[in-house]
Amino acid sequence: MRDSRKRLLLAALCTTALTSVSAHAQDSDIDNIIVKGKVLYQDQVNAVKTPTPIIDVPQSLSIVTAEQIQLRGFSSVGEIINYTPGVNMSQGEGHRDAIVFRGVRSTADFFIDGVRDDVQYYRPLYNLEQVEILRGPNALLFGRGGTGGILNRVTKKGEIGESFVGYQAAVDTFGEFGFQVDGNYSENEKAAFRVNAMYENLNNHRDFYDGDRFGVNPTAKFKLSPSTTLDLSYEYINHERFIDRGIPTGSNGRPVEAFEDIVFGDEDLNFHELKAHLFRANLQHEFLDSLKGVFSAFYGDYDKLYSNFYASSYNQAVSPDVVGIDGYVDATDRQNLILSANLIGEFETGPIGHTIVAGGEYINTDSRQDRFNAFWSDSADDVEFFSVQRPLNFRGGVGVTNLGAPTTNDFTADPNDDTDVGIDVYSVYIQDQIELASWLDVVVGVRYDSFDIEVDDILNGGSESRKDEEISPRGGIIVKPRENISIYASYSESFLPRSGEQFANISDQLDPDVFENLEFGVKWDFTPALSFTAAYFQNEQTRAERDNVTGETFEVRGLEVDGFEFQVQGQVTDRLFVSGGYSYLDGETATGLEPRELPEHMVSFWGGYQFTERFGLGLGVVYQDESLITDGSTATLPSYTRVDATGYYDVSDKVRIQVNIENLTDTLYFPYSHSTHQATVGAPINARFSISGRF
């Protein structure tokens, strides 16, 4: 069934449309297009492989620049997501970024300069030029995953011919403080050296919460010849923080507000540690005025450990003062090697123009991960029951149960899993954006992936392996009745191996899940500085299942999500900037249930007004509709509205002082939950004061 469907899809590429996110170059020599906030870019290579104006990308996307990150006081990926339509955050168990892209939760669809970054951790923002959030399946350019969308971080590179030092220092009303520095040195037109560094001492409104983050990212740019540029980068990340899994839900299915100040964890043993070394090299060469090559290499070495206890059971009606506590400790040691090459060329066949992107990628991953469950001496199980109080009656894994019995946890007695994984991925892809007329583009493309995985079960012995070979087509059409308006339709497909995002095991040797996306949209640049986009989409998952009696495999419908979204962003006047978005999402699981973490309505707005040349104010509003904590359950996160604000004053051309206020109305809200009894408590009103500048 799947093979015949794929043949039909591939045949349809000849007559339909697609796109991807690829290139409609503006100049015949494929020069850089560097227009911050209007163009997807990373020097000359980016998330869509070529510098592409948003209006020519037949796909929903959002861009947040470094300037916007600083002005709004963002310090995490989650804060950016709050103001992005069609996506929302998941808890990530308190130790990682986790995004729900159009109803599909992901912890692995993250990229740095267009290169996969799939380890679970909190990604810093200190060294970014901009953040690009592309929605809908993205397999053609990114391979496996990307089933609901991807997030790409574009890092800062050396700037030839420039020398400067930028800085920022900040402190908030919880006591958290940090600083960043950005220094660039270039004494000629052939080389530049740049260093971005940051330190944060973490704190917030919850008991026991602390930690720190350190990151340093030296880079170098070399102009080897008029047509050849080499970028080199090394980044070191060291991150420690307390893990807070939130509070239980009560008989009404909603978080118990009376518990808002209680941490259901261990002051000493809820922690996360990460050390990462990231090496990047990017070589760009213009063979001809109309042919460019981009070659990149990435190596990442990640060492991660996290330990946590959390509320796993609670019955408000029967035992309102007793909570069940579970826990585990988990370690990951992973090395990723990624090599990629792309050729971008332009040519004409008669009156028809072509912009072709052809590329290949090789990924080698070695990953060792293990997990040990909690084991309490009194219950002889992974769950122990304690009285609900502040703080809970245990610390360092030693405590007293709700019945007064002493108990001690042992994180070495009950191993859960221990696997060693090796992955080799080979990919090739090609797409052609065909200009049939000045008002009509058709894009066709296809990608082939060979995903080969071997999992050694160290704990139980034995080994499993599987090789998946997948073809991911995309097609679309872009109609431009005017230069500043585009109307598009697109079809795209993505896949996710059954080994999952973190591939700890192989699930029943079944075929990968396939996600199909159909999207219609319009993009309208009202002015060069103000744009509007709107899109309707349908995303459908197909899963392979196995008959328990015959052992035969068959296909079933999986998660289905459809909806629409719109956003407007830009300068309304010289003094007024606005950014707003709305999304409507409706979904159904394979068994007909309402999906988890799928708010029906989400609204965000940010407005900034420049009163004088030196003084400005900004106001932001975020609304998120109620959503289920688990599929089809009664456990619910209530809807909420949060108001944020900022004010800044330029003391001089080189110094700015700024205050950002979060949750101006001091609303009690619960933004996300990993499971039924793990609802995160949003921060009360707080303020962040900063000073920044550049000289």
Secondary structure per residue as TSV (DSSP state, phi and psi in degrees):
chain	resnum	aa	ss	phi	psi
A	1	M	-	360.0	-46.0
A	2	R	H	-66.3	-38.6
A	3	D	H	-63.2	-43.4
A	4	S	H	-66.4	-38.1
A	5	R	H	-63.5	-40.2
A	6	K	H	-65.7	-39.0
A	7	R	H	-62.9	-38.9
A	8	L	H	-65.3	-40.4
A	9	L	H	-65.3	-42.1
A	10	L	H	-65.4	-38.9
A	11	A	H	-64.9	-36.3
A	12	A	H	-65.7	-21.2
A	13	L	T	-62.0	-26.0
A	14	C	T	-68.5	-26.8
A	15	T	T	-118.0	-18.8
A	16	T	S	-95.3	-151.7
A	17	A	-	-128.3	155.7
A	18	L	B	-164.3	-178.7
A	19	T	-	-164.6	-90.1
A	20	S	-	122.9	-163.6
A	21	V	S	-104.1	65.7
A	22	S	-	-130.7	-166.4
A	23	A	-	-95.0	124.1
A	24	H	-	-118.8	89.7
A	25	A	-	-66.9	147.3
A	26	Q	S	-88.5	-25.8
A	27	D	S	-128.4	150.2
A	28	S	T	-66.1	-21.3
A	29	D	T	-94.2	9.5
A	30	I	-	53.0	44.1
A	31	D	-	-67.3	165.3
A	32	N	-	-58.6	141.5
A	33	I	-	-118.8	103.6
A	34	I	-	-113.1	89.1
A	35	V	-	-126.9	98.3
A	36	K	T	-61.1	132.3
A	37	G	T	81.4	-7.8
A	38	K	T	-117.9	-11.7
A	39	V	E	-135.4	135.1
A	40	L	E	-75.8	119.0
A	41	Y	-	-157.7	157.0
A	42	Q	S	-148.0	86.1
A	43	D	T	53.1	-110.3
A	44	Q	T	-107.6	7.5
A	45	V	-	-143.0	145.3
A	46	N	-	-155.3	-165.0
A	47	A	T	-57.8	-28.8
A	48	V	T	-108.5	16.4
A	49	K	S	74.5	-21.8
A	50	T	S	-137.8	151.1
A	51	P	-	-66.9	113.0
A	52	T	E	-128.2	121.8
A	53	P	E	-58.3	142.2
A	54	I	G	-55.6	-38.1
A	55	I	G	-63.7	-20.7
A	56	D	G	-101.4	10.0
A	57	V	-	-103.1	111.8
A	58	P	-	-80.9	61.7
A	59	Q	S	-164.1	147.2
A	60	S	-	-70.6	136.5
A	61	L	E	-158.5	161.1
A	62	S	E	-138.0	147.0
A	63	I	E	-127.9	134.0
A	64	V	E	-123.0	121.0
A	65	T	E	-87.0	167.4
A	66	A	H	-59.3	-37.4
A	67	E	H	-64.4	-40.6
A	68	Q	H	-69.7	-37.8
A	69	I	H	-58.3	-44.9
A	70	Q	H	-69.7	-43.7
A	71	L	H	-63.5	-39.1
A	72	R	T	-88.1	-2.1
A	73	G	T	72.4	24.5
A	74	F	-	-68.5	136.8
A	75	S	-	-130.0	6.3
A	76	S	S	-150.9	160.6
A	77	V	H	-59.6	-39.8
A	78	G	H	-58.4	-37.2
A	79	E	H	-68.1	-32.7
A	80	I	H	-68.4	-43.4
A	81	I	H	-61.0	-34.6
A	82	N	T	-54.0	-30.2
A	83	Y	T	-107.2	23.8
A	84	T	S	-119.5	124.3
A	85	P	T	-70.2	148.0
A	86	G	T	83.9	-6.1
A	87	V	E	-134.3	151.9
A	88	N	E	-146.9	164.5
A	89	M	E	-89.8	151.1
A	90	S	-	-111.7	165.3
A	91	Q	-	-68.4	-34.5
A	92	G	G	65.6	25.3
A	93	E	G	54.3	23.2
A	94	G	G	76.7	9.2
A	95	H	S	-137.6	11.6
A	96	R	S	-161.3	156.7
A	97	D	-	-71.5	135.2
A	98	A	-	-144.3	120.7
A	99	I	E	-117.0	140.1
A	100	V	E	-99.8	102.0
A	101	F	E	-89.1	106.1
A	102	R	T	49.9	46.1
A	103	G	T	89.2	-5.2
A	104	V	E	-108.5	113.8
A	105	R	E	-79.7	138.2
A	106	S	E	-142.2	140.3
A	107	T	S	-116.2	5.4
A	108	A	S	-128.9	-7.7
A	109	D	-	-87.9	56.9
A	110	F	E	-119.7	144.3
A	111	F	E	-138.7	150.2
A	112	I	E	-116.9	118.2
A	113	D	T	51.8	38.8
A	114	G	T	81.2	4.8
A	115	V	E	-110.9	138.9
A	116	R	E	-56.9	137.4
A	117	D	-	-138.7	78.8
A	118	D	-	-101.1	5.3
A	119	V	S	-75.1	147.9
A	120	Q	-	-84.0	110.3
A	121	Y	S	-162.9	171.8
A	122	Y	-	-86.6	120.3
A	123	R	-	-87.2	130.6
A	124	P	-	-79.0	165.0
A	125	L	-	-117.0	0.2
A	126	Y	T	-63.7	-26.7
A	127	N	T	-114.1	29.6
A	128	L	E	-104.1	141.7
A	129	E	E	-84.6	-41.1
A	130	Q	E	-167.5	166.1
A	131	V	E	-116.9	130.4
A	132	E	E	-115.7	124.1
A	133	I	E	-117.3	108.6
A	134	L	E	-104.1	128.2
A	135	R	E	-105.2	156.0
A	136	G	S	89.8	160.5
A	137	P	-	-56.6	143.6
A	138	N	-	-134.1	31.7
A	139	A	H	-67.4	-27.8
A	140	L	H	-59.0	-40.6
A	141	L	H	-103.7	-12.5
A	142	F	H	-121.9	-9.6
A	143	G	-	79.3	-150.0
A	144	R	S	-55.6	155.6
A	145	G	-	77.5	-152.8
A	146	G	-	59.0	28.4
A	147	T	S	-70.6	-28.3
A	148	G	S	-116.4	-16.4
A	149	G	E	160.5	176.0
A	150	I	E	-140.4	159.4
A	151	L	E	-122.6	123.6
A	152	N	E	-115.4	127.2
A	153	R	E	-99.6	123.4
A	154	V	E	-98.0	117.8
A	155	T	E	-87.6	158.9
A	156	K	-	-74.9	140.8
A	157	K	-	-118.8	165.1
A	158	G	-	-60.5	142.2
A	159	E	-	-112.0	109.9
A	160	I	T	-69.3	136.1
A	161	G	T	85.0	5.3
A	162	E	-	-125.5	143.1
A	163	S	-	-135.6	125.8
A	164	F	E	-162.4	165.0
A	165	V	E	-134.1	124.3
A	166	G	E	-111.2	154.3
A	167	Y	E	-151.3	159.7
A	168	Q	E	-154.5	135.3
A	169	A	E	-130.2	139.5
A	170	A	E	-145.5	152.7
A	171	V	E	-146.1	145.2
A	172	D	E	-120.3	177.1
A	173	T	T	-76.2	-7.0
A	174	F	T	-85.9	-12.2
A	175	G	S	101.2	-1.6
A	176	E	-	-71.3	140.4
A	177	F	E	-145.8	162.1
A	178	G	E	-172.3	170.7
A	179	F	E	-147.8	157.7
A	180	Q	E	-136.6	150.6
A	181	V	E	-138.6	143.2
A	182	D	E	-137.8	104.7
A	183	G	E	-118.2	133.1
A	184	N	E	-126.8	134.9
A	185	Y	E	-132.2	129.7
A	186	S	-	-152.8	117.6
A	187	E	S	-101.9	-3.3
A	188	N	S	-149.1	-172.7
A	189	E	S	-95.4	16.6
A	190	K	S	-117.3	-14.7
A	191	A	E	-154.5	152.0
A	192	A	E	-146.8	144.2
A	193	F	E	-126.3	133.6
A	194	R	E	-137.9	142.0
A	195	V	E	-131.6	124.9
A	196	N	E	-111.9	135.8
A	197	A	E	-144.6	153.8
A	198	M	E	-150.2	154.4
A	199	Y	E	-142.0	136.2
A	200	E	E	-133.4	131.1
A	201	N	E	-101.9	114.6
A	202	L	E	-88.3	144.6
A	203	N	-	-162.4	156.0
A	204	N	-	-156.7	-158.1
A	205	H	S	-85.0	-2.8
A	206	R	S	-101.9	146.1
A	207	D	T	-56.8	145.0
A	208	F	T	73.2	-13.5
A	209	Y	-	-67.5	127.5
A	210	D	-	-161.1	-176.0
A	211	G	E	144.1	178.3
A	212	D	E	-152.0	157.8
A	213	R	E	-131.8	137.8
A	214	F	E	-133.9	136.4
A	215	G	E	-146.8	141.5
A	216	V	E	-140.4	136.7
A	217	N	E	-140.1	85.1
A	218	P	E	-78.0	140.6
A	219	T	E	-136.1	159.9
A	220	A	E	-141.7	139.9
A	221	K	E	-121.7	132.3
A	222	F	E	-125.7	126.6
A	223	K	E	-90.4	92.2
A	224	L	E	-71.2	-29.1
A	225	S	E	-161.1	172.4
A	226	P	T	-57.4	-21.7
A	227	S	T	-114.4	3.9
A	228	T	E	-132.6	129.3
A	229	T	E	-131.3	137.1
A	230	L	E	-121.6	127.3
A	231	D	E	-112.8	130.2
A	232	L	E	-121.7	143.1
A	233	S	E	-149.4	141.2
A	234	Y	E	-131.9	135.6
A	235	E	E	-131.5	134.8
A	236	Y	E	-117.1	130.3
A	237	I	E	-124.0	130.8
A	238	N	E	-131.9	118.9
A	239	H	E	-138.7	126.9
A	240	E	E	-132.4	138.8
A	241	R	E	-160.3	159.7
A	242	F	E	-75.2	141.4
A	243	I	-	-101.0	124.2
A	244	D	-	-120.7	113.8
A	245	R	-	-94.3	6.1
A	246	G	-	90.2	-162.3
A	247	I	B	-123.1	160.8
A	248	P	-	-73.7	163.6
A	249	T	B	-98.4	155.7
A	250	G	-	-101.7	-161.9
A	251	S	T	-63.9	-28.4
A	252	N	T	-84.3	3.6
A	253	G	S	82.7	0.9
A	254	R	S	-110.5	155.9
A	255	P	B	-54.3	139.7
A	256	V	-	-78.4	105.8
A	257	E	G	-62.7	-27.8
A	258	A	G	-64.5	-17.3
A	259	F	G	-97.3	11.2
A	260	E	T	-58.8	-24.6
A	261	D	T	-100.8	2.4
A	262	I	-	-97.9	133.0
A	263	V	-	-100.1	119.4
A	264	F	-	-92.5	62.6
A	265	G	S	-154.8	-173.3
A	266	D	-	-108.0	124.8
A	267	E	T	-54.7	-34.0
A	268	D	T	-98.0	-29.9
A	269	L	T	-109.2	4.1
A	270	N	-	-96.5	97.3
A	271	F	E	-151.3	161.5
A	272	H	E	-134.2	134.7
A	273	E	E	-132.7	135.5
A	274	L	E	-140.8	134.3
A	275	K	E	-129.6	128.3
A	276	A	E	-137.9	140.7
A	277	H	E	-120.7	120.6
A	278	L	E	-122.1	124.3
A	279	F	E	-116.2	132.2
A	280	R	E	-135.0	139.8
A	281	A	E	-137.0	138.2
A	282	N	E	-139.5	120.7
A	283	L	E	-114.8	126.4
A	284	Q	E	-122.5	133.2
A	285	H	E	-140.4	131.3
A	286	E	E	-95.2	106.2
A	287	F	E	-71.1	-40.3
A	288	L	E	-140.8	172.5
A	289	D	T	-59.5	-26.6
A	290	S	T	-116.2	18.0
A	291	L	E	-143.2	120.9
A	292	K	E	-126.3	144.3
A	293	G	E	-118.6	141.1
A	294	V	E	-130.5	123.5
A	295	F	E	-126.6	131.5
A	296	S	E	-137.6	152.3
A	297	A	E	-135.1	139.5
A	298	F	E	-137.9	136.0
A	299	Y	E	-134.7	126.2
A	300	G	E	-125.7	132.5
A	301	D	E	-120.1	114.0
A	302	Y	E	-118.5	131.0
A	303	D	E	-125.6	111.6
A	304	K	E	-129.3	140.1
A	305	L	E	-140.4	133.2
A	306	Y	E	-143.0	146.9
A	307	S	E	-133.2	137.5
A	308	N	E	-159.4	148.1
A	309	F	E	-113.5	154.2
A	310	Y	E	-159.6	161.3
A	311	A	E	-74.1	117.9
A	312	S	E	-107.1	-20.2
A	313	S	E	-149.9	143.2
A	314	Y	-	-161.8	131.0
A	315	N	-	-125.6	98.6
A	316	Q	T	-65.7	-34.4
A	317	A	T	-71.9	-37.1
A	318	V	T	-92.5	-47.7
A	319	S	-	-135.3	76.7
A	320	P	T	-65.4	-16.5
A	321	D	T	-110.3	15.7
A	322	V	E	-128.2	138.4
A	323	V	E	-133.3	141.8
A	324	G	E	-91.2	129.9
A	325	I	E	-113.3	125.5
A	326	D	E	-116.0	173.7
A	327	G	E	-175.7	173.6
A	328	Y	E	-167.1	165.4
A	329	V	E	-124.5	136.9
A	330	D	E	-135.9	135.7
A	331	A	E	-128.7	142.2
A	332	T	E	-135.1	131.0
A	333	D	E	-126.7	110.7
A	334	R	E	-132.9	143.2
A	335	Q	E	-127.7	127.3
A	336	N	E	-116.7	128.5
A	337	L	E	-117.6	124.9
A	338	I	E	-132.4	122.4
A	339	L	E	-118.8	133.9
A	340	S	E	-145.0	154.6
A	341	A	E	-144.6	139.1
A	342	N	E	-136.2	141.6
A	343	L	E	-117.8	130.1
A	344	I	E	-120.7	120.1
A	345	G	E	-135.1	154.9
A	346	E	E	-126.5	138.5
A	347	F	E	-160.1	173.1
A	348	E	E	-126.7	143.5
A	349	T	E	-118.2	96.5
A	350	G	T	66.1	-130.0
A	351	P	T	-84.8	1.1
A	352	I	E	-99.9	128.5
A	353	G	E	-96.5	149.0
A	354	H	E	-130.9	136.5
A	355	T	E	-122.1	111.0
A	356	I	E	-109.9	134.4
A	357	V	E	-117.8	121.7
A	358	A	E	-127.7	136.3
A	359	G	E	-156.3	170.8
A	360	G	E	-145.4	157.1
A	361	E	E	-147.6	143.1
A	362	Y	E	-127.6	131.4
A	363	I	E	-126.5	128.9
A	364	N	E	-121.6	123.6
A	365	T	E	-124.8	129.4
A	366	D	E	-118.1	125.0
A	367	S	E	-141.3	128.2
A	368	R	E	-117.1	125.1
A	369	Q	E	-138.5	143.7
A	370	D	E	-144.0	157.4
A	371	R	E	-142.8	137.6
A	372	F	E	-121.1	128.6
A	373	N	E	-76.2	158.3
A	374	A	-	-64.4	149.8
A	375	F	-	-143.8	106.4
A	376	W	B	-90.1	137.2
A	377	S	T	-68.9	-33.8
A	378	D	T	-74.9	-44.5
A	379	S	T	-87.8	-14.8
A	380	A	T	52.3	40.8
A	381	D	B	-149.9	176.1
A	382	D	S	-82.8	-10.3
A	383	V	-	-114.4	133.8
A	384	E	E	-129.4	149.5
A	385	F	E	-106.1	133.7
A	386	F	E	-130.4	157.2
A	387	S	E	-71.2	139.8
A	388	V	-	-77.1	114.1
A	389	Q	-	-157.9	169.9
A	390	R	S	-118.5	109.8
A	391	P	S	-83.7	169.1
A	392	L	-	-62.7	156.8
A	393	N	S	-87.0	54.0
A	394	F	E	-157.3	151.8
A	395	R	E	-157.3	137.5
A	396	G	T	64.3	24.2
A	397	G	T	79.3	10.8
A	398	V	E	-124.9	130.3
A	399	G	E	-164.8	-166.2
A	400	V	E	-127.2	129.3
A	401	T	-	-71.7	174.2
A	402	N	T	-64.0	-19.2
A	403	L	T	-95.8	5.3
A	404	G	S	88.0	8.2
A	405	A	-	-89.0	138.3
A	406	P	E	-69.8	147.1
A	407	T	E	-148.1	148.8
A	408	T	E	-135.5	137.6
A	409	N	B	-94.0	146.5
A	410	D	-	-128.4	112.9
A	411	F	T	-86.1	13.2
A	412	T	T	-117.8	-4.7
A	413	A	S	-85.5	-24.4
A	414	D	E	-130.6	81.7
A	415	P	E	-67.0	136.3
A	416	N	E	-96.8	-46.6
A	417	D	E	-161.8	158.1
A	418	D	E	-154.7	106.4
A	419	T	E	-130.1	151.6
A	420	D	E	-122.5	120.2
A	421	V	E	-117.1	136.7
A	422	G	E	-124.7	132.4
A	423	I	E	-132.2	136.1
A	424	D	E	-127.3	127.1
A	425	V	E	-125.9	127.4
A	426	Y	E	-117.6	132.0
A	427	S	E	-138.9	143.9
A	428	V	E	-137.2	148.5
A	429	Y	E	-153.9	159.1
A	430	I	E	-152.7	143.5
A	431	Q	E	-148.3	151.6
A	432	D	E	-130.7	120.7
A	433	Q	E	-95.7	113.2
A	434	I	E	-104.3	120.0
A	435	E	E	-92.1	97.0
A	436	L	E	-76.9	-30.2
A	437	A	E	-156.1	170.7
A	438	S	T	-62.7	-19.4
A	439	W	T	-111.1	4.0
A	440	L	E	-141.2	121.8
A	441	D	E	-121.3	141.4
A	442	V	E	-123.2	135.0
A	443	V	E	-121.8	129.6
A	444	V	E	-128.4	143.4
A	445	G	E	-162.6	160.7
A	446	V	E	-153.1	148.1
A	447	R	E	-131.3	142.3
A	448	Y	E	-116.3	130.8
A	449	D	E	-125.6	134.6
A	450	S	E	-113.0	113.1
A	451	F	E	-113.4	108.9
A	452	D	E	-116.3	118.5
A	453	I	E	-128.1	140.6
A	454	E	E	-129.9	128.8
A	455	V	E	-119.3	118.3
A	456	D	E	-96.9	122.8
A	457	D	E	-88.5	97.3
A	458	I	T	-69.3	-34.7
A	459	L	T	-71.1	-47.7
A	460	N	T	-104.5	-6.1
A	461	G	-	81.1	159.2
A	462	G	-	98.2	168.1
A	463	S	E	-150.2	145.1
A	464	E	E	-128.0	149.4
A	465	S	E	-143.4	156.1
A	466	R	E	-157.3	145.3
A	467	K	E	-125.6	121.4
A	468	D	E	-110.0	134.8
A	469	E	E	-120.8	115.7
A	470	E	E	-124.3	144.6
A	471	I	E	-114.0	127.6
A	472	S	E	-119.4	104.9
A	473	P	E	-91.1	157.0
A	474	R	E	-144.9	145.5
A	475	G	E	-151.5	149.5
A	476	G	E	-168.6	172.5
A	477	I	E	-139.2	141.2
A	478	I	E	-125.4	120.1
A	479	V	E	-109.7	128.2
A	480	K	E	-121.3	88.8
A	481	P	E	-62.7	-26.4
A	482	R	E	-139.7	160.2
A	483	E	T	-60.7	-28.1
A	484	N	T	-100.3	11.7
A	485	I	E	-133.5	133.1
A	486	S	E	-131.6	139.2
A	487	I	E	-120.2	128.1
A	488	Y	E	-135.5	157.4
A	489	A	E	-136.7	140.2
A	490	S	E	-147.5	152.1
A	491	Y	E	-127.0	138.2
A	492	S	E	-147.9	159.3
A	493	E	E	-138.4	144.4
A	494	S	E	-141.4	165.0
A	495	F	E	-140.3	156.2
A	496	L	E	-136.7	115.5
A	497	P	-	-56.5	151.9
A	498	R	T	-72.4	-5.1
A	499	S	T	-73.8	-6.9
A	500	G	-	82.3	-176.3
A	501	E	S	-71.0	-32.7
A	502	Q	S	-110.5	4.4
A	503	F	-	40.7	53.1
A	504	A	S	-81.0	-18.6
A	505	N	S	-156.5	175.2
A	506	I	-	-112.2	122.2
A	507	S	-	-87.2	96.6
A	508	D	T	56.7	20.2
A	509	Q	T	54.9	36.2
A	510	L	-	-92.5	158.4
A	511	D	-	-63.0	155.5
A	512	P	-	-61.5	155.5
A	513	D	E	-71.2	142.6
A	514	V	E	-118.9	133.9
A	515	F	E	-116.7	127.6
A	516	E	E	-114.5	137.0
A	517	N	E	-128.5	131.3
A	518	L	E	-119.7	128.8
A	519	E	E	-138.9	138.3
A	520	F	E	-125.1	137.9
A	521	G	E	-157.3	170.8
A	522	V	E	-138.4	141.9
A	523	K	E	-129.7	134.0
A	524	W	E	-140.6	115.2
A	525	D	E	-88.2	99.1
A	526	F	E	-58.5	-42.3
A	527	T	E	-139.7	170.3
A	528	P	T	-58.1	-18.2
A	529	A	T	-111.2	0.0
A	530	L	E	-137.5	122.1
A	531	S	E	-128.7	155.1
A	532	F	E	-133.0	136.4
A	533	T	E	-134.6	148.0
A	534	A	E	-145.7	146.5
A	535	A	E	-151.6	144.5
A	536	Y	E	-114.2	139.2
A	537	F	E	-143.5	156.3
A	538	Q	E	-132.6	128.1
A	539	N	E	-124.5	123.0
A	540	E	E	-129.6	133.7
A	541	Q	E	-101.4	138.4
A	542	T	E	-118.2	128.5
A	543	R	E	-120.2	146.3
A	544	A	E	-90.5	136.2
A	545	E	E	-129.3	163.6
A	546	R	E	-120.9	133.6
A	547	D	-	-69.9	125.8
A	548	N	T	-66.7	-22.6
A	549	V	T	-91.2	-52.8
A	550	T	T	-89.3	-21.3
A	551	G	-	80.6	0.0
A	552	E	-	-77.3	149.6
A	553	T	E	-98.1	151.0
A	554	F	E	-150.5	164.7
A	555	E	E	-99.4	143.5
A	556	V	E	-133.9	157.1
A	557	R	E	-74.9	134.8
A	558	G	E	-104.2	-139.6
A	559	L	E	-65.4	134.6
A	560	E	E	-123.2	131.2
A	561	V	E	-136.3	131.7
A	562	D	E	-135.7	161.5
A	563	G	E	171.3	-171.7
A	564	F	E	-143.8	160.3
A	565	E	E	-151.3	155.3
A	566	F	E	-145.9	157.1
A	567	Q	E	-149.4	150.6
A	568	V	E	-132.4	138.8
A	569	Q	E	-154.1	138.9
A	570	G	E	142.0	-171.1
A	571	Q	E	-88.3	114.2
A	572	V	S	-74.3	-43.2
A	573	T	S	-135.2	179.8
A	574	D	S	-60.7	-24.9
A	575	R	S	-103.3	-21.7
A	576	L	E	-111.4	121.3
A	577	F	E	-112.5	136.7
A	578	V	E	-132.0	149.5
A	579	S	E	-146.4	118.7
A	580	G	E	-142.6	152.8
A	581	G	E	-152.3	155.0
A	582	Y	E	-143.3	141.7
A	583	S	E	-139.3	143.7
A	584	Y	E	-119.5	125.4
A	585	L	E	-127.6	135.5
A	586	D	E	-137.1	132.0
A	587	G	E	-145.1	169.2
A	588	E	E	-151.8	134.7
A	589	T	-	-80.1	176.6
A	590	A	T	-61.2	-26.5
A	591	T	T	-99.3	13.0
A	592	G	S	83.4	13.8
A	593	L	-	-91.7	161.4
A	594	E	-	-74.4	129.7
A	595	P	-	-71.2	155.3
A	596	R	B	-71.8	157.9
A	597	E	T	52.8	40.7
A	598	L	-	-127.6	80.1
A	599	P	-	-63.4	132.1
A	600	E	S	-65.0	-41.4
A	601	H	E	-124.2	135.2
A	602	M	E	-136.5	134.2
A	603	V	E	-132.6	138.7
A	604	S	E	-142.0	147.5
A	605	F	E	-149.7	138.7
A	606	W	E	-136.5	130.6
A	607	G	E	-130.0	134.2
A	608	G	E	-126.6	135.3
A	609	Y	E	-126.1	128.9
A	610	Q	E	-93.8	101.6
A	611	F	-	-73.4	-41.7
A	612	T	S	-134.7	-178.7
A	613	E	S	-64.1	-20.3
A	614	R	S	-114.1	-17.6
A	615	F	E	-122.9	134.4
A	616	G	E	-148.4	157.7
A	617	L	E	-129.4	153.5
A	618	G	E	-139.4	149.2
A	619	L	E	-136.0	133.0
A	620	G	E	-127.6	146.7
A	621	V	E	-134.4	132.5
A	622	V	E	-125.2	127.8
A	623	Y	E	-122.9	131.7
A	624	Q	E	-129.0	124.8
A	625	D	-	-66.6	164.6
A	626	E	-	-64.2	154.1
A	627	S	E	-149.5	156.9
A	628	L	E	-78.8	147.3
A	629	I	S	-82.3	-36.6
A	630	T	S	-131.6	158.4
A	631	D	T	-54.7	125.4
A	632	G	T	64.6	14.7
A	633	S	-	-91.8	177.6
A	634	T	S	-93.3	-9.2
A	635	A	-	-69.7	122.8
A	636	T	E	-135.9	139.6
A	637	L	E	-91.8	121.3
A	638	P	-	-65.4	155.5
A	639	S	-	-67.0	157.8
A	640	Y	E	-153.6	157.9
A	641	T	E	-126.6	128.5
A	642	R	E	-122.0	138.5
A	643	V	E	-115.6	130.4
A	644	D	E	-122.0	160.4
A	645	A	E	-150.6	159.2
A	646	T	E	-145.7	154.6
A	647	G	E	-146.2	141.9
A	648	Y	E	-143.9	155.1
A	649	Y	E	-142.0	127.0
A	650	D	E	-86.5	103.8
A	651	V	E	-62.2	-36.9
A	652	S	E	-152.8	-175.8
A	653	D	T	-66.2	-14.3
A	654	K	T	-117.0	-1.6
A	655	V	E	-137.7	129.2
A	656	R	E	-126.2	136.2
A	657	I	E	-109.5	145.4
A	658	Q	E	-150.5	147.0
A	659	V	E	-129.3	134.4
A	660	N	E	-119.1	128.5
A	661	I	E	-113.0	124.5
A	662	E	E	-104.5	139.2
A	663	N	S	58.5	59.2
A	664	L	T	-56.9	-32.2
A	665	T	T	-91.9	5.5
A	666	D	-	55.2	47.7
A	667	T	-	-79.2	136.6
A	668	L	-	-84.8	119.7
A	669	Y	-	-146.3	164.2
A	670	F	-	-129.8	96.4
A	671	P	-	-70.9	-31.0
A	672	Y	-	-162.9	167.0
A	673	S	B	-150.9	137.7
A	674	H	S	-78.7	-36.1
A	675	S	S	-151.5	-177.9
A	676	T	T	-53.4	-40.3
A	677	H	T	-113.0	36.5
A	678	Q	-	-139.8	57.3
A	679	A	B	-89.0	124.6
A	680	T	-	-72.9	137.7
A	681	V	-	-92.8	118.3
A	682	G	-	-65.8	155.1
A	683	A	-	-72.8	141.1
A	684	P	-	-72.1	-176.8
A	685	I	S	-54.6	133.3
A	686	N	E	-154.1	159.8
A	687	A	E	-129.6	146.1
A	688	R	E	-123.4	124.1
A	689	F	E	-109.1	133.9
A	690	S	E	-142.1	157.0
A	691	I	E	-131.1	135.4
A	692	S	E	-144.8	162.6
A	693	G	E	-178.9	-178.5
A	694	R	E	-154.6	136.2
A	695	F	-	-143.8	360.0
